[in-house]
Amino acid sequence: MKIMVIIAHPNLAQSQVNKAFAHALEGQAEITVRDLYREYPNWEIDVAREQQLLLEYDRIVFQFPFYWYSCPPLLKKWFDDVMTYGWAFGKEGVHLKGKQFMLATTTGGAEHGYHAGGDNWYTIDELLRPIQVTLLRCNGTFLPTFVTYDTTYATADYIAEEATRYAESIQAPLRLSRYSS
C-alpha cells in the first residue's frame, strides 16, 4: 500500500512532536512525506499536481497541529483548492473513490479536556467532524483519527513513544471508523 503523508505545520522546524513524527517515517519504503508549508511558501497551490499525487496513493494522511479547533490555514486552503466539484465530489467527482484518509493531529491540551463538559466541551472527533465529512463527501474512506495529547509538556520519552505509535498506526491494515462511507 502506498501512503502519502501531508504535513501541514506552519513551523515544522520548531515543532518537537510533529518533527519527531516526520522523522519516524524516514526510510519507510511505501511512505512519501510532504511538508505543505515548505512546498508552498507563497500559498499558490499547484492543483493539478496535488490531484495527480492523490491518484497515485492508496492512503493519504493529513498530519497537523490542532489549530483553533481545526487545521492550520494552508491545509484548509489546500482542501478548498484541491478537492473541487467535478473532480473530488459531485456527479463526476469520483477520483478519490476508495482512497483511505486519516487525520493525525497533535494538541497541547490533555485528553481529559476533550469530552462533554471538559475544557474544550467536545471530543476531538466532534471538533474534527468538518474535515471528516469533507473527506467522506469526496468518496473517501475515513480511518480513525490519530491524536497525541499533552504536547505542551511532552518529555523526550513520550514523544519517542508517540512517534513510534504514529508510524505503526498509519501503516496498520484498514480499520474503518464509524464515519466511513
C-alpha positions in Angstrom: 0.0 0.0 0.0 1.3 3.4 -1.0 0.9 6.1 1.7 1.3 9.8 1.3 1.7 11.9 4.5 0.9 15.6 4.0 2.3 17.6 6.9 0.8 21.0 7.5 2.7 22.7 10.2 3.5 26.4 9.8 6.8 26.0 11.6 7.8 22.3 11.5 11.4 23.1 12.3 10.3 24.4 15.8 7.9 21.6 16.5 9.2 18.8 18.7 6.3 16.4 18.2 5.4 16.9 14.5 9.1 16.9 13.6 9.6 13.6 15.5 6.6 12.1 13.7 8.1 13.1 10.3 11.5 11.5 11.4 9.8 8.3 12.4 8.6 7.9 8.8 12.0 8.3 7.2 13.2 5.3 5.4 9.8 3.7 5.1 9.7 2.4 1.5 5.9 2.8 0.9 5.6 6.2 2.6 6.1 9.6 1.0 6.2 12.6 3.3 5.5 16.1 2.1 5.7 19.4 4.0 3.0 21.6 2.7 4.3 24.8 4.1 7.8 24.2 2.7 6.3 23.3 -0.8 4.0 26.2 -0.9 5.6 29.2 1.0 3.7 31.6 -1.3 0.4 29.6 -0.8 0.0 29.2 -4.6 -1.0 25.5 -4.6 -0.4 23.6 -7.8 -3.9 22.0 -8.0 -3.1 19.7 -11.0 0.0 18.3 -9.3 -1.8 17.8 -6.0 -4.7 16.0 -7.7 -2.3 13.8 -9.6 -0.4 12.9 -6.4 -3.7 11.9 -4.7 -4.4 9.5 -7.6 -1.0 7.8 -7.0 -1.6 6.8 -3.4 -3.9 4.4 -1.6 -3.8 6.1 1.8 -3.5 9.8 2.5 -2.6 11.1 6.0 -3.0 14.7 7.0 -0.6 15.5 9.8 -1.1 18.8 11.6 -1.2 20.6 15.0 -4.7 21.2 16.2 -5.2 24.9 15.5 -8.1 26.7 17.0 -10.3 23.6 16.8 -9.3 22.9 13.2 -6.3 22.6 10.9 -3.7 25.2 10.0 -4.9 27.7 7.3 -2.7 26.4 4.5 -4.2 22.9 4.8 -7.7 24.4 4.8 -6.8 26.3 1.6 -5.4 23.0 0.2 -8.8 21.4 0.8 -10.6 24.3 -0.8 -8.3 24.4 -3.9 -7.7 20.7 -4.5 -11.0 19.0 -3.5 -13.0 20.5 -6.3 -16.5 19.9 -7.6 -16.4 17.5 -10.5 -13.1 16.1 -9.5 -13.4 15.1 -5.9 -17.1 15.3 -5.4 -20.3 15.8 -7.3 -21.8 13.8 -10.1 -18.5 13.2 -11.9 -16.2 13.7 -8.9 -15.2 10.1 -8.3 -11.4 10.4 -8.5 -11.0 9.7 -4.8 -13.4 6.8 -4.5 -11.8 4.1 -2.5 -8.9 6.2 -1.2 -8.3 5.9 2.5 -7.9 9.1 4.5 -6.6 9.6 8.0 -6.1 12.6 10.2 -3.1 12.7 12.6 -3.1 15.7 15.0 -1.3 16.9 18.0 -2.7 19.1 20.7 -1.1 20.8 23.7 -4.2 20.0 25.8 -4.8 17.0 27.9 -7.1 14.2 26.7 -9.5 14.7 29.6 -10.2 18.2 28.3 -11.7 16.8 25.1 -15.1 15.4 26.2 -18.5 16.7 27.0 -18.1 19.0 30.0 -14.3 19.2 29.6 -12.2 22.3 28.9 -13.0 22.1 25.2 -16.6 20.9 25.6 -16.3 18.3 22.8 -14.3 15.2 21.8 -11.5 15.6 19.3 -13.6 13.6 16.8 -16.5 16.0 17.2 -14.2 19.0 16.7 -12.7 17.4 13.6 -16.0 16.5 12.1 -16.0 19.1 9.3 -12.8 17.6 7.9 -14.1 14.1 8.3 -17.3 15.0 6.4 -15.3 16.7 3.7 -13.3 13.5 3.0 -16.4 11.4 3.1 -18.1 13.8 0.7 -15.1 13.2 -1.6 -16.0 9.4 -1.7 -13.1 8.5 0.6 -12.9 6.0 3.4 -12.2 7.8 6.7 -9.9 5.9 9.1 -9.8 6.5 12.8 -8.0 9.7 13.8 -4.6 9.5 15.4 -4.2 12.0 18.2 -1.3 12.9 20.5 -2.4 14.9 23.5 -0.4 16.8 26.1 2.3 18.0 23.7 3.0 21.2 25.6 4.8 19.4 28.4 5.9 16.3 26.4 9.0 14.5 27.5 11.5 13.1 25.1 10.4 9.6 26.0 6.7 10.4 25.5 7.5 12.0 22.1 9.5 9.0 21.0 6.7 6.6 22.1 4.1 8.6 20.3 6.3 8.8 17.1 6.6 5.0 17.1 2.9 4.6 17.7 2.2 7.1 14.9 4.4 5.3 12.4 2.7 2.0 13.2 -0.8 3.5 13.2 -0.6 5.0 9.7 0.6 1.7 8.2 -1.9 -0.5 10.0 -4.3 -2.6 8.0 -7.7 -1.0 7.2 -9.7 -0.2 10.3 -12.8 1.6 9.4 -14.1 4.3 11.6 -17.7 4.8 12.3 -17.6 7.7 9.8 -16.6 5.6 6.8 -18.7 5.7 3.7 
